[in-house]
Amino acid sequence: VQLQASGGGLVQPGGSLRLSCAASGSIFSINIMGWYRQAPGKQRELVASITNIGTTDYADSAKGRFTISKDNARNTVYLQMNSLKSEDTAVYYCTAGRYRDANDFWGQGTQVTVSS
């Protein structure tokens, strides 16, 4: 499975960004996809995940501001991020999993910087 993430960048506090992740390869083996992030000096954390049947889960820090969705026809997962804060600054990784956890496959990271 190959995962290609895009959409990161620099945004002001309160702004929005949408990350995209296109999956290719043995995508039939994927049950769940997600987005992790890692900020400098902090542990990597799962931000959001979505299963094949559309069940979503969010970190407390993302609830109410971020929305994960998928386009099955395009094998693409999105992370819409609204009301961004400086503490959202991190490298965001698209991930996928065969079973319950979305951490078997990792894409390259995309930098999100929230700053004025």
N, C-alpha and C positions, 0 to 999 in steps of 0.2 A: 504494500500500500504506500502510495506517495501522496503527500499533502503539501499543497502550495498555498501559502498564506499571503495576503496582500491587504492594503488599506490603512496601514499605520501612518503616523505623521505627527505633526505639531499642531496642537489645538489650544485655544484659550480656555481657561476655566469656565464651565457652564456650557461649553460647546459640545458638539457631537462628532462621532466618527463611526464608520461601519467597516468592520473587518470581514474579509471573505476568505474562504478556504475551499479550494477545489481538490477533491479526492480522485485518485486514479489508481489503476492496478487492480488488485484483488479486492475490490470494494464489496463484493458479496459477503466477505468475511466480517465486515464491520457491523457491530450492533449499536455502538454508541460513539458519538463525536463530542468534542469539547474544546474549550479554550482554557489554557493555563496562562498564568503570568508570573513574572519574576522581576521584582524591583531590586535595585542595588542594595546589597546587605540584608536582603530579606529572603525568606524561604519561598519556594515556588508554591503557588496556590491555584486550585481549580476555581475558575471564575464562573463557568457555566457549562452545562452538558445537555445533550439531547439524544434520545434513543431513536431507534428505527421507527417506533410507533409514535414518536412525537412527545414523549414524556420529557419534561425539562426540569432542571435543577440549577439553583444559583447559590453562590456564596452570599452570605449576609450583606457583604459590602456592595454586591451587584444588584440585589433585589430592588425593584422599583425604578432602576435606572438603565439596566442592560437587558436586552432581549436576544435570545439565541433562536435561530430559525434555520430551516433547511429547504433546499430545492432539490427534490429527488431526481428530477429530470436532468439537472445539471450537475448532480453529485457535489453540491456545494452547500456549505454551512456558513451562516452569517452571524456576526455578533454586532448588533446595533448598540452603541454606547452613547447615552445621553447624559446631560448634566454632569459632565466630566469634572473631576477634581484633580488637584495636583497629586494626590496620593494614588491616582490611577496610573501614574507614570510607571511604565514597566515595559519589558519585552513580552509580547504576547505570542503564545505558541498554540497552533492548531494541533489537536490530537485526535486519535481514534482508538477504539478498543474492540476486541472480539467479544467480550463478555460484559461484565458489569462496569468495569472501570475504563475510562477513556484515556489509557496511558500505554497502550501497546505500540502505537505508532506516533511519531512526532514529526511535524513539519519544521521548517526553519522559522525562526522568530521574526516578528515584525515589531519595530519600536513604536510605542505610543508615548508621546511627551505632552503633558498638559502644563502649560506655562503661559504667563502673560508677558 
